[in-house]
Amino acid sequence: MIIIDKRLRQIQYHLLITITYLISSSFVFLIWMRKFTLDPRLTLPKMIYGEADKPFVYRTLLPSIVRLINSIIPDSLSNSFEKFVIQNFPPAQELLNSFKLNQDFLLEFLISLLLMYLCLVGFMVVLRQFFNELYFAQDIITHLVPIIGVLILPIFVNREWIAYIYDWSTLLIFTSLLLLLVRRQWLYFYIIFFLGCINKETTILISLVFAFYYINKISRNIFFKHLFMQIIIFVIVKLSLSLIFASNPGGLFEFHLLKNISLSTFWGYDYSFVTFACFFLLLMLRKFSEKHLFLRKSSLIVLPLFALYLTMGLWGEVRVFYEVFPIFFLLAFHTIAEILDWKIKVIKPQFRHSNPLTI
């Protein structure tokens, strides 16, 4: 009887955690949807069917998966489903209208929403695992990490219409790569790295994380083999996408440095975001030397990210910092845990002398 009661409490506990995950992720997802871009250069139909402008069309992982799933579903079933939903759920038509989409695109739209939402939930799961690789902590604290983390994400959509189809997949993939780097699970790392390069070109920044962290921890021979493999994969994917979408309008990248200088002069700053960023930075830097070495080393990628933001992003478009978010957040969370007297302890990295290329 005691065993049954214990199992029942465990089920109730995990059910409560699951519901909390779903509620917090749904809340953030709904906020994010309101900011979804209506830029005519990269509408959902254009992204999914490879007709968007460059460089956006290169970020084709999620759009290609949507197109693949849609192609598997028979046209008769797709048409019946779309007709049923439109007739029985009037809000569906209103949702399509808000995104300036016609009825024929309903199924692709719903598939896109589902995949994007699953990426957000997946990010929460992976963020918890990432934290567990770096810190010892009570189970409840490990669950608070992704909940708090996901609730901070709306700060990244502080401007209108700057949420894109590949946002959450970028967050999920880069956090997964960080986790796999720590675990040294190279087979999975290279599979996800390949998919990440298809998702967004900034995936190559994980190579900098690898370089910063492993340069003095494995033999030079193995180190450069890994680095070479990552660069080769990135170049092959980039060249392939460039050839596939060669006829699309636009360029290899957008250069906005002069425009950003002008915008920063006339628009000024979002002081609420600046205040938050300064507070977040203080949390990160407090007792910085006591925090996990992997987080400290990998945080250096903020420098190239900031350079990309100034030159190729748009002023105020802080969503370009998704890649560094899990790193910065865990650095800040370490401080939050100390202030609240939550018992967490850094797991010291251990490096075996076995071949790091071994799967």
C-alpha positions, 0 to 999 in steps of 0.5 A, spaced: 500 500 500 505 504 501 509 503 495 502 504 491 501 511 494 508 513 493 507 511 485 501 515 485 504 521 488 510 520 483 505 520 477 501 526 480 508 530 481 510 528 474 503 530 471 503 537 475 510 538 472 508 536 465 502 541 465 506 546 468 511 545 462 505 546 457 502 552 460 508 556 460 510 554 453 503 555 451 503 562 454 510 564 451 508 561 444 501 565 444 505 572 445 510 570 440 505 568 435 502 575 435 509 578 433 510 573 427 512 576 421 508 579 415 514 581 411 512 579 404 519 577 403 518 571 407 511 569 408 509 562 411 507 560 404 514 562 401 518 559 406 515 553 406 515 552 398 522 555 397 520 562 394 522 566 399 527 571 399 535 570 400 538 569 405 531 567 409 530 561 404 536 558 406 533 557 413 529 551 410 529 545 415 522 546 418 519 549 412 522 543 408 519 538 414 512 542 413 512 541 406 514 533 406 509 532 411 504 535 407 506 532 401 505 525 404 497 526 406 493 525 400 489 531 397 482 528 398 484 528 406 487 534 406 481 538 402 476 534 407 480 536 413 480 544 411 473 544 409 471 541 416 475 545 420 473 552 416 466 550 417 466 548 424 471 552 427 470 559 425 476 562 429 480 558 424 478 563 418 480 569 423 487 566 424 488 565 417 486 572 415 490 575 421 496 571 417 494 573 411 493 566 408 487 563 404 483 557 406 488 552 401 494 553 406 490 551 412 493 544 413 500 547 412 499 553 417 497 548 422 503 543 421 507 549 422 504 551 428 505 544 431 512 543 429 514 550 432 510 549 438 514 542 439 520 545 438 519 550 444 517 544 448 523 541 446 527 546 448 525 546 455 526 539 455 533 539 453 535 546 457 533 541 463 538 536 461 543 541 459 543 544 466 543 537 469 550 536 465 553 542 469 550 542 476 547 537 481 541 540 484 534 537 487 529 535 482 524 541 483 530 546 481 531 542 475 524 543 473 524 550 475 530 552 470 526 551 463 520 554 466 523 560 468 527 560 462 521 559 457 518 565 461 524 570 459 523 569 452 518 574 450 523 579 451 526 577 445 520 579 441 519 586 444 518 589 437 513 588 432 513 582 427 520 579 428 518 572 430 520 567 424 518 560 423 525 558 424 526 561 431 524 556 436 528 550 432 534 555 432 533 555 440 532 547 440 538 545 436 543 550 439 541 548 446 541 540 443 548 542 440 551 545 447 548 539 451 551 534 446 558 537 446 558 537 454 556 529 453 561 528 448 556 524 444 559 526 437 555 521 433 548 525 435 552 532 435 554 531 428 547 529 426 544 535 429 549 539 427 548 538 420 540 539 421 542 545 424 546 548 418 540 547 414 536 550 419 540 557 420 547 559 418 549 561 425 549 554 427 557 554 425 557 558 432 557 552 435 564 550 432 567 556 436 564 553 443 567 547 441 574 551 440 574 555 446 572 549 450 576 543 448 582 547 445 587 545 451 583 538 453 584 534 447 590 532 443 591 537 437 590 532 432 583 530 434 581 537 436 583 539 428 579 533 426 573 535 429 574 542 427 575 540 420 569 536 420 564 541 422 567 546 417 566 541 411 559 540 413 557 547 414 560 549 407 557 543 403 550 545 406 551 552 405 554 551 398 548 546 396 543 551 399 546 557 395 545 552 388 538 550 390 536 557 391 540 561 386 534 564 382 531 566 388 531 574 389 536 577 395 543 576 397 547 571 401 546 576 407 543 583 408 548 588 410 545 593 415 550 597 419 549 604 416 541 603 417 543 601 424 547 607 426 541 611 423 536 607 427 540 607 433 540 615 432 533 616 431 529 611 435 534 611 441 533 605 445 528 601 449 530 602 456 525 597 459 529 592 455 536 595 457 534 595 464 533 588 464 539 586 460 543 590 465 540 586 471 541 580 467 548 581 466 549 583 473 546 576 475 551 573 470 557 576 472 557 575 479 562 570 482 563 569 474 569 565 476 565 560 480 561 558 475 561 552 470 567 552 465 563 550 459 558 556 460 564 561 461 568 559 455 561 558 451 559 565 453 564 568 448 560 567 442 556 573 444 562 577 441 561 574 434 553 574 435 553 582 437 558 583 431 553 580 426 547 583 430 550 590 428 552 589 421 546 584 418 541 584 424 536 590 425 537 595 431 532 592 436 532 585 433 534 582 439 532 575 437 538 574 433 541 572 440 537 566 441 543 562 440 547 565 446 540 565 451 541 558 454 548 560 456 547 566 459 540 564 462 544 558 466 550 563 468 544 568 471 540 562 474 546 560 478 546 567 481 539 566 482 539 560 486 545 562 490 541 568 492 535 564 494 539 559 497 537 553 493 542 548 493 546 547 487 553 545 485 557 545 479 559 538 476 567 539 475 568 536 468 572 530 467 576 528 461 577 521 459 584 519 455 579 515 450 579 517 443 574 523 443 572 521 436 569 514 438 562 514 438 
